[in-house]
Amino acid sequence: AQSVTQLGSHVSVSEGALVLLRCNYSSSVPPYLFWYVQYPNQGLQLLLKYTTGATLVKGINGFEAEFKKSETSFHLTKPSAHMSDAAEYFCAASLGGGYNKLIFGAGTRLAVHP
Amino acid sequence: SAVISQKPSRDICQRGTSLTIQCQVDSQVTMMFWYRQQPGQSLTLIATANQGSEATYESGFVIDKFPISRPNLTFSTLTVSNMSPEDSSIYLCSVDGGELVGKYAKNIQYFGAGTRLSVL
């Protein structure tokens, strides 16, 4: 069965520091992978996605993620955190190809302090 | 940018009543989804709604409790019936463009802002 695990329910970084949010998936076939961000009292916004092709994908707001099949991982990074990055981040996976059900990780709350 | 509107944005309801949530999208889409996000938790898929067919419910969710309509390619409703305090959650609509040529891509879900429901 497909599952998504996010390591660390809370991550705290200093402004300007590297952001690393971890995501591992379990799937019998390589899934489509997504990172979404949820700001307080808002819906989910798509940060970036991996479907096929280049394994390093760049998203909005300076975020990027790398699909590593051998490690079944899709970690999200940003070189320099900004105060506005404070939010909840969700990793999600689907099998694509018309089977579009999204499986979400538990989420990671990112705090950015001065 | 994506324009997926949900109404109401929030509501406070009494136990035993029902609430219908609307989801309107600005371009035709094949698939619409309804999720529940309980306080402090992740998202759980309630059902998938394709136009012209019955909604497909996930394990643990039933049509009598969460009836869904999908009358056309840009609109869907979710009703939360006979509410109890345990139904207090955020309910989110999402869309996938599917095979339709339009604003929304295939195999990617775009979300509305959600409906924040509190049941007293």
Interface residues (C-beta under 8 A of the other chain):
Chain A: Y32 F34 Y36 N41 Q42 G43 L44 Q45 L46 K49 T51 F90 S94 G96 G97 G98 N100 K101 L102 F104 G105 A106 G107
Chain B: I4 Q6 M31 F33 Q41 S42 L43 T44 L45 T48 L92 S94 D96 G98 N107 I108 Q109 Y110 F111 G112 A113 G114 R116
